[in-house]
């Protein structure tokens, strides 16, 4: 049965939470949910249940949920051995708690009869109206509320990316830099992809939705829902368990049924979902969709101080279905004035001879190149390659971008940077919403190609539904 | 005419060097070759030529090469406006200097008659026995000698990777971490890929050779040479200028003639060269070949604390032609003793339930998993996924690897790590030659797949020449 948006808010915007399985141990390796909540700064009511303590980390604990003098706690989080879970579910139901995250493993993901029987007992509670997220789940994360049910330490930030995943790796992988809001539906015995999609569909804080799918049972409703949502907000999907061997592994991970990869591929494209090619792409592509505007076409202007890097970037664009822009005559004549007479001005715009041979100031040449390319109607995105080897050159880059692109960029700007201040420049430029910094030209071209294809889909889905593969 | 190894040593192991075009300006943006040489700590003789100075940075300068009281300087480096280059070449020839790097741009890479005429004059010197590296070149880099002719600041390190490239981006991109020895042949009007290959073929410091190719004129000799060298040392190639548009860009970058990409692909595979798919792969794959042993087969054991990450890794292996190993019964029974009875022990080995459910110590479970997999004859490589979110967990990882893999690893060990100490762990584990740390499972699988295919080539090239695509 589908969950309402109000149900979903109990999971991800709870005003009060009961915690089952809070350890008295704290610090690294203790996986103490209460400690995580306090560290994040959650301001809602917390009711830790532990029969062997009266307080943990300065918070009063309760011997059982019956002792909590509060009716209708929004959410319970259970992190106890599997055989205790049905009993706790019963106590929750009695106490009027209708929304429960089950962190515990060993149900549909187990290979034994006990796991199956315990899952049947959980199913019984679901049929009596209790909503379950999990089992085998880290639950939810919500940076706006400083709330998470995860027992793993998390770094959350208020970004407009909403995640729906079946693995804690999307919570615990800080390099992803995409932990805004998140649901870990894991084994997904009740709350489904579609339920979470409908929450994000109406959530004003979410601009881009990222799915990590191993498999699912409710594919008809999912395709209907995601087709509708993808027409309003970009939906990116990492569909894992592509191969037979991965499907076997998925069965013991989330107990998922995995369909044929070809069917998934066609269905996702038809629905307008951007299907990602691997885990390594998730962060860059999600940030590109979250921070950059849609593209009017596939034409890219490339600005580089290395002819060789320019050639490599052209390769990357062409292989990903992007076009190397034929820039306008005004752009070429403006740049020719800065270049040696013997240099053919083309795209890529190679600014190195301008300052090595013509002794033009680097700042002037790069700023002018960037401004001209950003304003050229023949380019739908701009790729800038340069170095940030010193703190001075890093600050200079940020200033040049600010000067050439005041306000929000009118088209996507991607940067490939080299040098020790690459990470700093990435943080600054992305925090300002000015540019996305990629590791290499291939990553840049892949992300822009996804954006270009989704942009085409958004422009034309009435006539031509689906994403061009 | 092919260059001898003795010629090549003059370029990359010079005992003395004359510098033409040394600025009195120093510091960031000055691109002062003398300053770079002094910063690196080069111990050979340096003769800067500058008619407007008597000393620069404390080094005596000479008004012309005629004033240098030393016969047969090993190498000259010219970084002057293009119209001055033939005159300086004449002075060098008179002074008995037979090896010259030309950094200057604007010859075959220019679009004008003057560029062609100047190149003809350079060609005249070549036919009289002067050897030229370039033009449009940063020259060479040699960390063993602390020598470079590059005017760009470089970070060199003594690693057994030899680069032959046509773009300074391979010199100036510190993220590549592969600047051991390097030749930038750039426009390649004389010194060629084959000349550099023959140097590396005999160089005991070089174990792996990386090529960045835009195009070349001497393809017959190149294929003969590289086919021979690839049977002794791995040769990795990034063949750029794949598309028509990239070929146009390459013509104005290095003036290269670019053949059909399909022909290149077939020829490189036939020769046993590992063809890389993009710039983003270069560093990881080169390090993998430099630090890890060859593989006996394609079977990979995966150790993970995240079931979802395990599934993603299986996908990555299968898509890259690797196999998920069927580990030995001894491995499974050894691990089952640490796992919950309800967990199916398989590959991936998922250690999370072992310490979450069975309360086994993390260090014991991971060390035991790693040792068992490294010793299992059914696995040809091992992939370990874990977190280094704290300095403690980073040190613990290094200790666990040391304990499970004393000495050099008997098979490749790849790690995908998450957390803030990823870069530190990468540096430590790679410096110790214990493991390669990759950004994500896809990068790991690609690098191991290249290694597996090259290993097959090395085992079987008598019967079955070429690399399996």
Interface residues (C-beta under 8 A of the other chain):
Chain A: X28 X29 X31 X81 X105 X106 X109 X110 X111 X112 X114 X115 X153 X165 X166 X167 X168 X169 X170 X172 X173 X174 X175 X212 X214 X238 X240 X241 X242 X243 X245 X246 X248 X249 X250 X252 X253 X254 X277 X278 X279 X280 X306 X307 X308 X309 X310 X311 X312 X314 X315 X316 X318 X319 X324 X340 X341 X342 X343 X344 X346 X348 X350 X352 X353 X356 X357 X362 X387 X389 X390 X392 X393 X418 X419 X420 X422 X439 X440 X441 X442 X443
Chain B: X28 X29 X31 X81 X105 X106 X109 X110 X111 X112 X114 X115 X153 X165 X166 X167 X168 X169 X170 X172 X173 X174 X175 X212 X214 X238 X240 X241 X242 X243 X245 X246 X248 X249 X250 X252 X253 X254 X277 X278 X279 X280 X306 X307 X308 X309 X310 X311 X312 X314 X315 X316 X318 X319 X324 X340 X341 X342 X343 X344 X346 X348 X350 X352 X353 X356 X357 X362 X387 X389 X390 X392 X393 X418 X419 X420 X422 X439 X440 X441 X442 X443
